[in-house]
Amino acid sequence: MGVIVYTAQMSRLWKAEPDALDITIKSSRGLGAVFAPDTWDMVTGVKRGTVSTETYRHWYLSLLRRRYRQDQTAWDSVLARPRVVLLCYCPVGQFCHRHLLAEMLKKLGADYCGEILPGVEHRQHRYLNNRAENSHQPTRQRERRMQRFKSPGQAQRFLSTLWSHRTALPPAPPSVLHA
């Protein structure tokens, strides 16, 4: 299975993550610099509206193709990771090169899982599944009661006679129950 790719807006919390990959001109270092745009003109042009998104898309994808031919080991190291989060300063919902890179990685076999929204806590912990496990509690209690019987047939015979006695009695009036 290939790398799982997410995209996110840059924040201090994400910078500390081991899976984070800063792909901005401003702050990218090492591996992230391979995927960062090389000129401010195109980045600021698309943000100001002087460069069309289609022109920027064509320019950035050709830059990525050129860098793939020059430094394929960097691409292989990203694709060898189990998970990567592509970080950029562009706000969520705005055109950004991190989405173009995610599309390119998807073509190379990665699984793109979308944008991680800021302000939403994405926790991974060993006890986070407890709610799902506890919802099975009534089933577990029934299973525990059934362990007293040697076979499902014996349990069925006992419970059917018990149920027939219980339904034979009329329900108690509410005044008796709440007295």
C-alpha positions in Angstrom: 0.0 0.0 0.0 1.3 3.5 -0.8 1.7 6.6 1.3 -1.4 8.2 2.7 -1.4 11.9 1.8 -3.2 14.7 3.6 -3.1 18.5 3.0 -3.3 21.1 5.7 -2.8 24.8 6.4 0.5 25.6 8.1 0.4 26.0 11.9 2.8 25.6 14.8 1.2 22.4 15.8 1.7 20.8 12.4 5.3 22.0 12.2 6.1 19.7 15.1 4.5 16.6 13.5 6.9 14.0 12.2 4.6 13.4 9.2 4.5 17.1 8.2 6.2 18.3 5.0 6.6 22.0 4.6 6.3 22.8 0.9 6.5 26.6 1.0 9.1 28.9 -0.5 9.2 30.8 2.8 10.1 28.1 5.3 10.7 24.8 3.6 14.0 23.0 4.4 15.5 19.8 3.2 13.0 17.4 1.6 10.2 20.0 1.5 12.3 22.4 -0.6 12.2 19.9 -3.5 8.4 20.4 -3.7 8.3 24.1 -3.0 7.7 26.6 -5.8 10.9 28.3 -6.9 9.8 31.9 -7.5 7.7 34.3 -5.5 6.4 35.9 -8.8 4.0 33.0 -9.6 2.9 32.5 -6.0 2.1 36.2 -5.4 0.7 36.5 -8.9 -1.9 33.8 -8.3 -2.8 35.3 -4.9 -3.3 38.8 -6.3 -5.2 37.6 -9.3 -2.6 38.7 -11.9 -1.7 35.1 -12.8 -4.5 32.7 -13.7 -4.8 29.4 -11.8 -4.5 27.5 -15.0 -1.2 29.2 -15.8 0.0 28.6 -12.3 -1.1 24.9 -12.5 0.8 24.4 -15.8 3.9 26.2 -14.4 4.0 24.3 -11.1 3.3 20.8 -12.6 6.1 21.4 -15.2 8.4 22.4 -12.2 7.4 19.2 -10.4 8.1 17.0 -13.5 11.5 18.7 -13.9 12.4 18.1 -10.2 11.2 14.5 -10.5 13.7 13.9 -13.3 16.5 15.7 -11.3 15.9 14.2 -7.8 13.9 11.0 -8.0 15.2 9.9 -4.6 13.4 12.7 -2.8 10.1 11.6 -4.4 10.8 7.9 -3.5 11.5 8.9 0.1 8.1 10.7 0.3 6.3 7.7 -1.3 8.0 5.3 1.1 6.5 7.0 4.1 3.4 5.6 5.7 1.8 9.0 6.0 2.6 12.6 4.9 0.8 15.9 5.5 1.6 18.6 2.9 1.7 22.0 4.6 1.3 25.5 3.1 0.2 28.9 4.3 -2.7 29.2 1.9 -6.1 29.1 3.7 -8.4 26.1 3.4 -10.7 26.3 0.3 -8.3 28.5 -1.6 -6.3 27.5 -4.7 -3.0 26.1 -3.5 0.0 24.2 -4.8 -0.3 21.6 -2.0 -3.4 20.2 -3.8 -1.5 20.1 -7.1 1.3 18.2 -5.4 -1.2 15.8 -3.8 -2.7 15.1 -7.2 0.8 14.4 -8.6 1.5 12.0 -5.7 -1.8 10.3 -6.3 -0.7 9.6 -9.9 2.4 8.0 -8.5 0.4 5.6 -6.3 -0.3 7.6 -3.1 -3.8 7.6 -1.5 -5.0 11.2 -1.1 -7.4 11.5 1.8 -8.2 15.2 1.6 -7.7 18.4 3.6 -7.3 18.3 7.4 -9.3 21.3 8.7 -7.7 23.7 11.2 -9.2 23.8 14.6 -10.4 20.2 14.4 -8.6 17.9 16.7 -7.4 14.7 15.0 -6.4 12.4 17.8 -4.9 9.0 17.6 -4.8 7.2 21.0 -5.3 3.7 22.3 -8.5 4.5 24.3 -10.4 6.5 21.6 -12.3 3.4 20.5 -13.9 2.9 24.0 -17.2 4.5 23.0 -17.6 1.9 20.2 -16.6 -0.9 22.5 -18.9 0.2 25.3 -21.9 0.3 22.9 -21.5 -3.5 22.7 -22.0 -3.8 26.5 -25.6 -5.2 26.4 -24.4 -7.9 24.0 -21.6 -8.7 26.4 -24.0 -9.0 29.4 -26.2 -11.4 27.5 -23.2 -13.5 26.5 -22.0 -13.5 30.2 -25.5 -14.8 31.3 -25.4 -17.4 28.6 -22.1 -18.9 30.0 -24.0 -20.5 32.8 -25.6 -22.9 30.4 -23.9 -25.9 28.8 -25.5 -25.4 25.4 -27.6 -22.8 23.6 -30.5 -25.2 23.6 -30.5 -25.5 27.4 -30.4 -21.7 27.6 -33.3 -21.4 25.1 -35.4 -23.9 27.1 -34.8 -22.2 30.4 -35.4 -18.7 29.0 -38.6 -19.7 27.2 -40.1 -21.1 30.4 -39.0 -18.1 32.4 -40.5 -15.8 29.8 -43.8 -17.6 29.7 -44.1 -17.2 33.5 -43.1 -13.6 33.3 -45.7 -12.8 30.6 -48.5 -14.7 32.5 -48.5 -12.3 35.3 -50.3 -9.0 34.7 -48.1 -5.9 34.9 -48.1 -4.1 38.3 -50.0 -0.9 38.6 -47.9 2.3 38.6 -48.9 3.1 42.2 -47.3 -0.1 43.4 -44.1 0.5 41.5 -43.6 4.1 42.7 -44.7 3.7 46.3 
